[in-house]
Amino acid sequence: MAENEDVLVTVDRGIGLITLNRPKAINSLNHPMVSVISQALTEWRDDDDVRAVLLSGAGERGLCAGGDIVEVYNSARGDHGVAGSFWWDEYLMNAYIARYPKPYIALMDGIVMGGGVGVSAHGSHRIVTDTTKMAMPEVGIGFIPDVGGTYILSRTPGLLGHHAALTGAPFAAGDAIAMGFADHFVPHDKLAEFKAAIIADGIDAALAAYATEPPASELLAQRDWIDECYAGETVADIVAALRRHGGGPANDAADLIMTRSPVSLSVTLEAVRRAAKLDTLEDVLRQEYRTSCGSLNSHDLVEGIRAQVIDKDRNPKWSPPSLEAVTADDVEAYFAPQNPDLTFPEEKP
């Protein structure tokens, strides 16, 4: 197996261990890391000496903060093929994780955002903790939720997924379980023991010993106003409904949405709605590949990453500058088929 210090790959007593190992970057994914993970999963799939896979992140800050967006920024300003190739391989990996024939256990501790959701939320056993801080925050950098995120966001109870997608706000363990991003809760201070128990006794025994009742979902408790406000036809309608609802969380959500890229918001709302009507994760990932590649042609992806990560002035100048200025054609352009379009190994061209 290819060596890559950004991903540590070992086998311990029948458990294939994948450790994302860029702690200074909160284990953000780059293309070589995706390749190593995919290769390990392929090699272990038919290896009778490996009975399960366990994914975790190095360091104290989190599993994975997302993809390496500086790489995406450079590609958007130059060779679009670099980002397109990364997403192609990343989305194939996301689908592969979802269909993996052996238990795939993800420890979703700390920050789990964007691409970090992609390597974890499609697994068979998804573990969150009291430090979990999960989000699909793409609209804040002029991007669209991807890595199969819109598949899950479109299938949450009510319109909780619309709220998470359009605000990009982080949510905690109870919310992650309620919305279908995770399955089990293990206290953070028991995580090392839990991991050791998986290796020693297997996932079922480890869950029986360490999984506890998750905290209540704060978002689920607010579903009434979320379902009411996010039913609007457009993002502008949704913001207006949030404002009408009065102060508190609804107004906070409106404030947050209004800081995001108007075109990204408009495309994201449409993407989540379309994802709800698509049958498979692969179908949704193909749509996401189109919207991701569409972002490369936009002003806002470069500007959003510049403002958040490059210059860090947190003051993006979006174009179009307002929700009202975004046209139906602007949105539709993001859904144009790519050449080639994303295909999966089991599909016949």
ChimeraX attribute file (.defattr): number of C-alpha atoms within 10 A of each C-alpha:
attribute: neighborCount
match mode: 1-to-1
recipient: residues
	/A:1	8
	/A:2	10
	/A:3	9
	/A:4	13
	/A:5	12
	/A:6	19
	/A:7	23
	/A:8	18
	/A:9	19
	/A:10	12
	/A:11	16
	/A:12	11
	/A:13	13
	/A:14	17
	/A:15	22
	/A:16	22
	/A:17	21
	/A:18	21
	/A:19	20
	/A:20	26
	/A:21	23
	/A:22	20
	/A:23	18
	/A:24	11
	/A:25	15
	/A:26	23
	/A:27	29
	/A:28	26
	/A:29	26
	/A:30	20
	/A:31	17
	/A:32	15
	/A:33	21
	/A:34	21
	/A:35	17
	/A:36	20
	/A:37	21
	/A:38	18
	/A:39	15
	/A:40	18
	/A:41	20
	/A:42	13
	/A:43	11
	/A:44	18
	/A:45	17
	/A:46	12
	/A:47	11
	/A:48	8
	/A:49	14
	/A:50	18
	/A:51	18
	/A:52	22
	/A:53	26
	/A:54	22
	/A:55	21
	/A:56	23
	/A:57	28
	/A:58	19
	/A:59	16
	/A:60	12
	/A:61	20
	/A:62	27
	/A:63	33
	/A:64	32
	/A:65	24
	/A:66	26
	/A:67	23
	/A:68	17
	/A:69	20
	/A:70	15
	/A:71	14
	/A:72	23
	/A:73	21
	/A:74	15
	/A:75	17
	/A:76	22
	/A:77	13
	/A:78	12
	/A:79	12
	/A:80	16
	/A:81	13
	/A:82	15
	/A:83	22
	/A:84	19
	/A:85	11
	/A:86	20
	/A:87	25
	/A:88	17
	/A:89	16
	/A:90	26
	/A:91	28
	/A:92	20
	/A:93	22
	/A:94	27
	/A:95	21
	/A:96	20
	/A:97	23
	/A:98	19
	/A:99	14
	/A:100	18
	/A:101	13
	/A:102	17
	/A:103	17
	/A:104	24
	/A:105	23
	/A:106	25
	/A:107	28
	/A:108	32
	/A:109	26
	/A:110	25
	/A:111	25
	/A:112	32
	/A:113	24
	/A:114	26
	/A:115	27
	/A:116	27
	/A:117	28
	/A:118	25
	/A:119	30
	/A:120	28
	/A:121	29
	/A:122	27
	/A:123	28
	/A:124	20
	/A:125	20
	/A:126	22
	/A:127	27
	/A:128	30
	/A:129	25
	/A:130	17
	/A:131	17
	/A:132	25
	/A:133	23
	/A:134	29
	/A:135	25
	/A:136	29
	/A:137	22
	/A:138	26
	/A:139	27
	/A:140	28
	/A:141	23
	/A:142	26
	/A:143	28
	/A:144	34
	/A:145	28
	/A:146	26
	/A:147	31
	/A:148	29
	/A:149	28
	/A:150	28
	/A:151	28
	/A:152	19
	/A:153	26
	/A:154	24
	/A:155	19
	/A:156	18
	/A:157	14
	/A:158	17
	/A:159	23
	/A:160	23
	/A:161	26
	/A:162	23
	/A:163	23
	/A:164	20
	/A:165	26
	/A:166	31
	/A:167	25
	/A:168	24
	/A:169	18
	/A:170	17
	/A:171	18
	/A:172	22
	/A:173	30
	/A:174	24
	/A:175	22
	/A:176	28
	/A:177	20
	/A:178	19
	/A:179	24
	/A:180	17
	/A:181	23
	/A:182	25
	/A:183	19
	/A:184	20
	/A:185	25
	/A:186	22
	/A:187	18
	/A:188	17
	/A:189	11
	/A:190	12
	/A:191	18
	/A:192	9
	/A:193	14
	/A:194	22
	/A:195	19
	/A:196	12
	/A:197	18
	/A:198	19
	/A:199	21
	/A:200	15
	/A:201	12
	/A:202	18
	/A:203	22
	/A:204	11
	/A:205	14
	/A:206	18
	/A:207	18
	/A:208	9
	/A:209	13
	/A:210	17
	/A:211	19
	/A:212	13
	/A:213	10
	/A:214	20
	/A:215	14
	/A:216	14
	/A:217	17
	/A:218	14
	/A:219	19
	/A:220	18
	/A:221	11
	/A:222	13
	/A:223	16
	/A:224	13
	/A:225	15
	/A:226	25
	/A:227	17
	/A:228	15
	/A:229	21
	/A:230	24
	/A:231	15
	/A:232	15
	/A:233	10
	/A:234	16
	/A:235	25
	/A:236	19
	/A:237	14
	/A:238	21
	/A:239	22
	/A:240	16
	/A:241	21
	/A:242	25
	/A:243	18
	/A:244	12
	/A:245	16
	/A:246	11
	/A:247	11
	/A:248	10
	/A:249	14
	/A:250	21
	/A:251	18
	/A:252	15
	/A:253	21
	/A:254	21
	/A:255	15
	/A:256	16
	/A:257	24
	/A:258	18
	/A:259	15
	/A:260	26
	/A:261	30
	/A:262	26
	/A:263	31
	/A:264	29
	/A:265	30
	/A:266	23
	/A:267	27
	/A:268	27
	/A:269	25
	/A:270	17
	/A:271	25
	/A:272	25
	/A:273	17
	/A:274	15
	/A:275	25
	/A:276	17
	/A:277	13
	/A:278	14
	/A:279	10
	/A:280	12
	/A:281	22
	/A:282	22
	/A:283	18
	/A:284	26
	/A:285	28
	/A:286	23
	/A:287	25
	/A:288	29
	/A:289	26
	/A:290	21
	/A:291	27
	/A:292	22
	/A:293	22
	/A:294	21
	/A:295	22
	/A:296	25
	/A:297	15
	/A:298	19
	/A:299	17
	/A:300	27
	/A:301	28
	/A:302	25
	/A:303	21
	/A:304	26
	/A:305	23
	/A:306	20
	/A:307	17
	/A:308	15
	/A:309	15
	/A:310	15
	/A:311	10
	/A:312	12
	/A:313	10
	/A:314	15
	/A:315	13
	/A:316	22
	/A:317	13
	/A:318	20
	/A:319	17
	/A:320	17
	/A:321	14
	/A:322	14
	/A:323	19
	/A:324	12
	/A:325	12
	/A:326	18
	/A:327	12
	/A:328	10
	/A:329	8
	/A:330	15
	/A:331	21
	/A:332	14
	/A:333	15
	/A:334	27
	/A:335	20
	/A:336	14
	/A:337	16
	/A:338	15
	/A:339	7
	/A:340	6
	/A:341	13
	/A:342	20
	/A:343	16
	/A:344	18
	/A:345	8
	/A:346	6
	/A:347	7
	/A:348	6
	/A:349	6
